[in-house]
Amino acid sequence: MKIVAMVGSNRRESYNMMLTKYMQNRYADKVEIEILPIHELPFYNQDDELNPPEIVNILREKIKESDGVLFATPEYNASIPAVLKNAIDWFSRVEAVLVNKPAMIVGASMGALGTVKAQLQLRQILNAVNVSTMTLPGNEVYVGSVHEKVDEEGNLTDEATVEFIDSVMDNFVNWVEKSVNYASAY
């Protein structure tokens, strides 16, 4: 199974990138997670959407070929970051490649609540007409106080968090498999 990931932080020491890379390594036996370089996308401009830069076409193709999408979002001012919104805008126009893709949202922050507000906003965006991803209800990952739960290499060290993410990832993988099998039957 192939999942593409969009990480909404371009910070060098991003906790959300650490979390995504941790998941990429930990679940490599179940799923291939490719992190898309959405920070390389230019700002979306409707004037350019019919003739987009090559990076847009390359990433669109990767999304089309994937079985699902993992969104990792930090929370900036109670919202999702611009880099993530920009990517969603590119991939919901002309070719709406996110439509009906199974999606999972994770988020990590130093705050106690993780990225609750950003994820609520992201779920609204993912339900928009030309986005329309399918998120598994109740399969939510909010890693609060993340700076206390990772080591220097970015590995999660908090056992309860690891066990929880293991369970959520199993739910997601099983759901994607069912979604892909259902879609291929029709």
N, C-alpha and C positions, 0 to 999 in steps of 0.2 A: 504494500500500500504506500502511496506517495502523497505526502502532505506538503504544501508550501506554507511558509510562515512569513507573516508581515509583523515586524517589530517596530513599534511606534516611537522608538528612541534612537537617536543617532549619537548619543553620548558614549564616549570611549568606555567608561566603566558602568554602562547601563545594567541595572538589575534585571530589566526585562529581557535584554539580550542574554545575560547570564542564565536566566530561567529557561529561555528557549534553547540555548545550547545544552544546558543540563538535560532537558527533555529529549533533545536530539540524540544525545549520547545514551541516556538511560533506556530509551525505548527503541534503540536501533534494531533490536531483534524483532520488533513488531511493526515498525513503520519507518519509512525514510522521510525525514523532515529536512526540506531545503529552505534555507533562509533567503528570502528575496531581498536584493539590495534596493529597497524602496527609497532610501535616502538619496539615491542617484537620479531619481525622477525629477524632471523640471516641474515647476509649478504648473498645475493644470490650467489650460487656456483653451476655451472653446474655439478660438480661431485656428488652433493647431490640431484639433481632435481628428479631423479627417486625414491629416498627414502628420502623424505623431512622430516624435523622435524614436529611433530604433530601440532604445531601452524599453519603451512602452510596449512595442510589439513583442519583444523577447519575453518580458514578464507576463504579458497576456497569454502567450503560448504556454508558458510554464503553468499558469493557473488553469488553463483549459485542460492540460494533460494530467492535472493532479486529481486525486480522489477527494480532497478536502483542503480546508484552509485553517491555519492556526493564527489567531490574532493575539499579539502580546502588547498590551497598552499600559504605559505609565499614566499618571494623572497630573495634568498641568492645569491649574486654576479651575479645578472641578470639571475638567473636560479632557477629550482626547487630544493628542498632539497633532499639529498641522501636518507633519510628514505622513501620518497614518490616514488622515482625512484626504490628503492630496492623492495618495495611492488609490483609495477607494473611488475618488472622483474619476481618475483615469480609467479604472477598470469597470466602471458602470456606464460609460458613455460609448457610443458607436457599437462596440462589441461588449455586451454586458456579461462578462465571463464569470462573474461571481454568482449569478442567478442559479439557484438550486444546489449550490455547493454546500456540503456539510461543513459547518464551521464550529470552532471552539475558541473561546476567549479566556485568556489568562492575564493576570496583571500582578505586578509586585511594586511595593513602595515602602518607604521607611515609616510611613504613617500607620497607625493601628488598623485602619479600615482597608488597607490595600488600595485598590483602585475602583472602589464601588461606584462612585459617581461617573467616572470615565466609562466604565463598562456598561452602566445603564444607558448612557448617551450612545455608546457604540452599538448596543443592541437596537436602539431606535434607528440608527443609520443603516444597519444591516438588514432592517425590515423595509427599507425604501424600495420603491417599485423596480428600479433598474439594478438594485443590489440583490435583494431577496435571497440572502444566504439562509440556510437552515441551521439554527443553533439548537442543540439538544437541551430542552428545559431542565433546570435543576443541576446542570453540569457546569458549575461556576467555580473559578479559582481566583481567590483574592488572597495574595500573600502579603500580609501586613508585617511590619517590623522586619522586613527582609534582611536588613543589614545585620541583624542578630541571628539569622538563619542560614547564612552562607559562609563558606570558608574563603581563603585567599584566591583559590582557583575558580570560584563561582559555583561550587557544588553545594546543594542544599544539605544542611547538617541536622536540621530539626526533623526528628523521626516522624512525628505526627504529621507534619507538612508533607514529607516524602510519601507516607502511606496514603494520605488523602489524594495527592496528585496521581499516585499509582492507580487508585480506584477510579478517579475521574478519567484518566487516560484510557483505562480498560473500557469504560463506558463509551467513550468517544470512538475508539477503534472498532468495537463491536457494532456501534450504530452506523459508522461509515460503511463497514462491510455489508450490513443489511441494506443500507441505502443504495450502494453500488449494485448489489445483487438484484434488488428490486427494480432499479432503473434499467438494468441490462435485460431483464425479463420482458420488458415492454418496448 
